């Protein structure tokens, strides 16, 4: 996934992550169109930027469980929409992430 210049300079703070939602598949490889109701929901996203981690009460950094390039499952609602260079991204806290999806 190619990341635009503005996204490379966008550095989330603490335990925040910037994600790009995976676009829904609208047709099969054979060219059959998939109806909207049957399309995969936009709950999956790829992390394009993440902060260093949350801070404990003692001031120590708690490392993130996710990293740039990971595919994650997002909650149905929440997050903040961020537009960079005409592209739509979403900002979440690490605690809001539902799951990390392992590569096949």
N, CA, C and O of each residue as an XYZ file, in Angstrom:
416
protein
N       0.850     -1.178      0.000
C       0.000      0.000      0.000
C       0.892      1.235      0.000
O       1.707      1.411      0.905
N       0.745      2.073     -0.989
C       1.524      3.299     -1.076
C       0.913      4.351     -0.156
O      -0.301      4.552     -0.143
N       1.754      5.003      0.596
C       1.282      6.009      1.542
C       1.706      7.381      1.043
O       2.867      7.594      0.694
N       0.748      8.317      1.010
C       1.005      9.673      0.525
C       1.958     10.420      1.456
O       2.140     10.037      2.612
N       2.564     11.492      0.937
C       3.528     12.282      1.705
C       2.954     12.888      2.967
O       3.621     12.904      4.001
N       1.716     13.394      2.903
C       1.104     14.008      4.080
C       0.874     12.979      5.177
O       0.973     13.301      6.361
N       0.572     11.758      4.797
C       0.336     10.699      5.793
C       1.655     10.300      6.458
O       1.672      9.984      7.647
N       2.735     10.311      5.721
C       4.047      9.990      6.302
C       4.430     11.006      7.373
O       5.094     10.659      8.349
N       4.014     12.260      7.197
C       4.335     13.313      8.164
C       3.324     13.393      9.293
O       3.548     14.114     10.265
N       2.217     12.668      9.189
C       1.152     12.680     10.194
C       1.531     11.691     11.295
O       1.544     10.482     11.061
N       1.836     12.186     12.482
C       2.278     11.334     13.585
C       1.275     11.406     14.736
O       1.252     12.394     15.471
N       0.445     10.370     14.902
C      -0.514     10.373     16.016
C       0.213     10.367     17.360
O       1.324      9.847     17.472
N      -0.418     10.943     18.367
C       0.158     10.998     19.704
C      -0.371      9.862     20.573
O      -1.465      9.345     20.348
N       0.415      9.490     21.554
C       0.070      8.500     22.565
C      -0.433      7.198     21.942
O       0.276      6.591     21.140
N      -1.644      6.757     22.296
C      -2.129      5.448     21.840
C      -3.119      5.573     20.687
O      -4.021      4.747     20.549
N      -2.956      6.597     19.865
C      -3.866      6.786     18.735
C      -3.267      6.166     17.468
O      -2.050      6.113     17.292
N      -4.172      5.694     16.586
C      -3.733      5.121     15.322
C      -4.547      5.745     14.189
O      -5.705      6.117     14.374
N      -3.934      5.851     13.031
C      -4.589      6.340     11.824
C      -4.749      5.143     10.897
O      -3.779      4.447     10.597
N      -5.987      4.905     10.441
C      -6.258      3.746      9.600
C      -6.908      4.158      8.287
O      -7.549      5.205      8.193
N      -6.732      3.322      7.288
C      -7.413      3.459      5.989
C      -8.303      2.236      5.865
O      -7.824      1.103      5.868
N      -9.609      2.475      5.757
C     -10.552      1.365      5.655
C     -10.346      0.586      4.359
O     -10.037      1.162      3.316
N     -10.522     -0.731      4.442
C     -10.434     -1.606      3.275
C     -11.701     -1.403      2.463
O     -12.804     -1.431      3.010
N     -11.550     -1.201      1.173
C     -12.715     -0.986      0.318
C     -13.452     -2.305      0.107
O     -12.837     -3.362     -0.029
N     -14.772     -2.223      0.081
C     -15.604     -3.406     -0.096
C     -15.412     -3.978     -1.504
O     -15.259     -3.232     -2.472
N     -15.420     -5.301     -1.604
C     -15.301     -5.977     -2.893
C     -16.674     -5.951     -3.550
O     -17.651     -6.433     -2.976
N     -16.750     -5.392     -4.744
C     -18.042     -5.238     -5.416
C     -18.285     -6.275     -6.502
O     -19.407     -6.400     -6.992
N     -17.245     -7.026     -6.889
C     -17.404     -8.054     -7.919
C     -16.423     -9.186     -7.659
O     -15.363     -8.981     -7.068
N     -16.789    -10.387     -8.109
C     -15.903    -11.539     -7.969
C     -14.852    -11.511     -9.068
O     -14.922    -10.674     -9.968
N     -13.888    -12.407     -9.008
C     -12.862    -12.467    -10.046
C     -13.471    -12.793    -11.415
O     -12.960    -12.373    -12.453
N     -14.566    -13.545    -11.393
C     -15.232    -13.911    -12.640
C     -16.110    -12.804    -13.195
O     -16.657    -12.955    -14.287
N     -16.266    -11.691    -12.477
C     -17.033    -10.569    -12.969
C     -18.463    -10.496    -12.465
O     -19.228     -9.633    -12.897
N     -18.836    -11.392    -11.554
C     -20.182    -11.366    -11.005
C     -20.275    -10.236     -9.991
O     -19.455    -10.149     -9.076
N     -21.276     -9.366    -10.151
C     -21.462     -8.251     -9.230
C     -22.084     -8.735     -7.926
O     -23.019     -9.536     -7.933
N     -21.562     -8.246     -6.815
C     -22.050     -8.629     -5.488
C     -23.003     -7.543     -5.008
O     -22.639     -6.367     -5.005
N     -24.231     -7.916     -4.596
C     -25.170     -6.899     -4.099
C     -24.634     -6.222     -2.841
O     -23.848     -6.814     -2.102
N     -25.060     -4.978     -2.595
C     -24.566     -4.208     -1.451
C     -24.784     -4.920     -0.125
O     -23.915     -4.871      0.746
N     -25.916     -5.578      0.046
C     -26.202     -6.258      1.309
C     -25.259     -7.424      1.559
O     -25.006     -7.778      2.711
N     -24.740     -8.020      0.508
C     -23.857     -9.173      0.653
C     -22.383     -8.784      0.694
O     -21.529     -9.626      0.972
N     -22.079     -7.523      0.422
C     -20.684     -7.084      0.420
C     -20.128     -7.085      1.833
O     -20.841     -6.851      2.809
N     -18.860     -7.350      1.909
C     -18.151     -7.332      3.184
C     -18.222     -5.927      3.774
O     -18.025     -4.942      3.062
N     -18.501     -5.833      5.055
C     -18.613     -4.514      5.685
C     -17.250     -3.842      5.777
O     -16.214     -4.486      5.609
N     -17.263     -2.562      6.041
C     -16.032     -1.784      6.125
C     -15.433     -1.833      7.520
O     -14.912     -0.829      8.007
N     -15.501     -2.982      8.164
C     -14.979     -3.083      9.521
C     -13.480     -3.374      9.547
O     -12.855     -3.290     10.604
N     -12.897     -3.715      8.397
C     -11.465     -3.973      8.334
C     -10.734     -2.727      7.859
O     -11.245     -1.967      7.037
N      -9.529     -2.528      8.389
C      -8.726     -1.374      8.000
C      -7.246     -1.721      8.137
O      -6.871     -2.650      8.854
N      -6.422     -0.958      7.439
C      -4.974     -1.106      7.520
C      -4.417      0.101      8.252
O      -4.791      1.238      7.968
N      -3.524     -0.153      9.194
C      -2.915      0.933      9.966
C      -1.848      1.611      9.108
O      -0.953      0.950      8.583
N      -1.949      2.940      8.970
C      -0.974      3.700      8.184
C      -0.060      4.552      9.063
O       1.012      4.962      8.617
N      -0.466      4.823     10.299
C       0.380      5.560     11.243
C      -0.086      5.253     12.655
O      -1.280      5.073     12.894
N       0.851      5.192     13.591
C       0.463      4.964     14.985
C       1.429      5.686     15.914
O       2.593      5.916     15.588
N       0.904      6.030     17.074
C       1.690      6.726     18.083
C       2.597      5.761     18.836
O       2.561      4.556     18.585
N       3.401      6.270     19.747
C       4.342      5.428     20.493
C       3.672      4.541     21.539
O       4.210      3.489     21.884
N       2.509      4.944     22.049
C       1.812      4.177     23.071
C       1.306      5.068     24.183
O       1.670      6.240     24.278
N       0.469      4.501     25.015
C      -0.101      5.242     26.141
C       0.961      5.425     27.226
O       2.013      4.785     27.205
N       0.664      6.297     28.156
C       1.564      6.527     29.298
C       0.912      6.000     30.567
O      -0.288      6.170     30.780
N       1.719      5.359     31.406
C       1.223      4.894     32.695
C       1.227      6.070     33.670
O       1.709      7.153     33.340
N       0.691      5.855     34.866
C       0.677      6.919     35.874
C       2.083      7.324     36.283
O       2.311      8.463     36.693
N       3.031      6.393     36.173
C       4.423      6.680     36.509
C       5.145      7.419     35.388
O       6.279      7.864     35.568
N       4.485      7.554     34.212
C       5.100      8.255     33.093
C       5.792      7.358     32.094
O       6.364      7.839     31.116
N       5.746      6.049     32.329
C       6.378      5.101     31.406
C       5.486      4.880     30.184
O       4.260      4.903     30.294
N       6.098      4.670     29.031
C       5.348      4.409     27.800
C       4.951      2.935     27.760
O       5.794      2.050     27.906
N       3.657      2.683     27.560
C       3.150      1.322     27.394
C       3.122      1.072     25.890
O       2.352      1.722     25.182
N       3.955      0.131     25.371
C       4.043     -0.052     23.919
C       2.723     -0.502     23.293
O       1.890     -1.134     23.943
N       2.555     -0.161     22.013
C       1.355     -0.523     21.266
C       1.378     -2.012     20.918
O       2.442     -2.608     20.752
N       0.190     -2.596     20.811
C       0.049     -3.996     20.400
C      -0.049     -4.124     18.890
O       0.028     -5.229     18.353
N      -0.218     -3.004     18.201
C      -0.337     -2.998     16.746
C       0.762     -2.122     16.164
O       1.366     -1.313     16.868
N       1.014     -2.294     14.866
C       2.049     -1.514     14.194
C       1.570     -1.116     12.804
O       0.557     -1.619     12.317
N       2.300     -0.215     12.178
C       1.975      0.219     10.821
C       1.992     -0.993      9.892
O       2.913     -1.809      9.933
N       0.965     -1.099      9.058
C       0.858     -2.214      8.120
C      -0.052     -3.336      8.588
O      -0.458     -4.175      7.783
N      -0.382     -3.368      9.880
C      -1.278     -4.401     10.408
C      -2.702     -4.173      9.894
O      -3.120     -3.038      9.666
N      -3.434     -5.273      9.717
C      -4.850     -5.205      9.378
C      -5.629     -5.440     10.657
O      -5.361     -6.397     11.383
N      -6.592     -4.573     10.937
C      -7.354     -4.643     12.177
C      -8.848     -4.598     11.889
O      -9.272     -4.180     10.811
N      -9.641     -5.032     12.865
C     -11.090     -4.936     12.780
C     -11.515     -3.768     13.649
O     -11.095     -3.650     14.800
N     -12.353     -2.905     13.089
C     -12.799     -1.702     13.776
C     -14.196     -1.886     14.358
O     -14.953     -2.742     13.899
N     -14.540     -1.090     15.363
C     -15.911     -1.134     15.879
C     -16.874     -0.537     14.849
O     -16.454      0.175     13.937
N     -18.166     -0.835     15.004
C     -19.174     -0.342     14.060
C     -19.257      1.184     14.077
O     -19.488      1.802     13.037
N     -19.071      1.789     15.235
C     -19.160      3.240     15.362
C     -17.934      3.759     16.091
O     -17.245      3.006     16.779
N     -17.668      5.035     15.939
C     -16.567      5.652     16.662
C     -15.473      6.118     15.729
O     -15.571      5.972     14.511
N     -14.440      6.673     16.307
C     -13.328      7.184     15.539
C     -13.617      8.574     14.988
O     -14.755      9.044     15.000
N     -12.584      9.206     14.517
C     -12.694     10.542     13.931
C     -12.233     10.488     12.485
O     -11.186      9.913     12.185
N     -13.007     11.081     11.590
C     -12.638     11.105     10.182
C     -11.590     12.177      9.963
O     -11.723     13.299     10.451
N     -10.534     11.822      9.218
C      -9.448     12.734      8.891
C      -9.241     12.675      7.382
O      -9.137     11.588      6.813
N      -9.181     13.837      6.728
C      -8.952     13.865      5.288
C      -7.572     14.446      5.026
O      -7.276     15.569      5.435
N      -6.729     13.677      4.343
C      -5.376     14.099      3.999
C      -5.173     13.905      2.505
O      -5.316     12.793      1.996
N      -4.842     14.981      1.800
C      -4.600     14.963      0.353
C      -5.736     14.280     -0.409
O      -5.486     13.498     -1.326
N      -6.977     14.572     -0.034
C      -8.130     14.031     -0.736
C      -8.503     12.607     -0.376
O      -9.500     12.097     -0.885
N      -7.751     11.955      0.470
C      -8.028     10.579      0.908
C      -8.686     10.616      2.278
O      -8.379     11.483      3.095
N      -9.589      9.679      2.530
C     -10.283      9.618      3.817
C      -9.640      8.566      4.724
O      -9.493      7.405      4.341
N      -9.266      8.987      5.911
C      -8.683      8.117      6.925
C      -9.517      8.257      8.195
O     -10.358      9.151      8.296
N      -9.283      7.371      9.160
C      -9.992      7.448     10.433
C      -8.994      7.300     11.569
O      -8.041      6.527     11.479
N      -9.226      8.055     12.645
C      -8.362      8.032     13.821
C      -9.095      7.320     14.953
O     -10.239      7.649     15.266
N      -8.423      6.337     15.567
C      -8.967      5.586     16.692
C      -7.925      5.509     17.793
O      -6.738      5.734     17.558
N      -8.376      5.194     18.985
C      -7.462      4.853     20.071
C      -7.210      3.352     19.991
O      -8.060      2.604     19.508
N      -6.071      2.917     20.454
C      -5.733      1.493     20.397
C      -6.774      0.652     21.143
O      -7.097     -0.457     20.717
N      -7.291      1.168     22.236
C      -8.258      0.434     23.045
C      -9.575      0.194     22.293
O     -10.322     -0.723     22.634
N      -9.864      1.024     21.259
C     -11.100      0.872     20.479
C     -11.008     -0.249     19.442
O     -12.035     -0.709     18.944
N      -9.805     -0.692     19.113
C      -9.624     -1.728     18.095
C     -10.198     -3.046     18.618
O      -9.905     -3.464     19.738
N     -11.020     -3.692     17.788
C     -11.692     -4.929     18.192
C     -10.750     -6.118     18.100
O     -10.702     -6.934     19.021
N      -9.990     -6.236     16.997
C      -9.100     -7.380     16.806
C      -8.012     -7.042     15.809
O      -8.153     -6.133     14.991
N      -6.929     -7.789     15.892
C      -5.847     -7.701     14.922
C      -5.979     -8.937     14.041
O      -6.078    -10.051     14.557
N      -5.983     -8.763     12.729
C      -6.188     -9.875     11.816
C      -4.826    -10.357     11.315
O      -4.065     -9.603     10.708
N      -4.542    -11.627     11.584
C      -3.249    -12.207     11.190
C      -3.228    -12.464      9.686
O      -4.255    -12.818      9.107
N      -2.068    -12.289      9.045
C      -1.981    -12.578      7.601
C      -2.141    -14.077      7.340
O      -1.826    -14.910      8.190
N      -2.634    -14.394      6.150
C      -2.867    -15.811      5.804
C      -1.594    -16.534      5.510
O      -1.618    -17.727      5.204
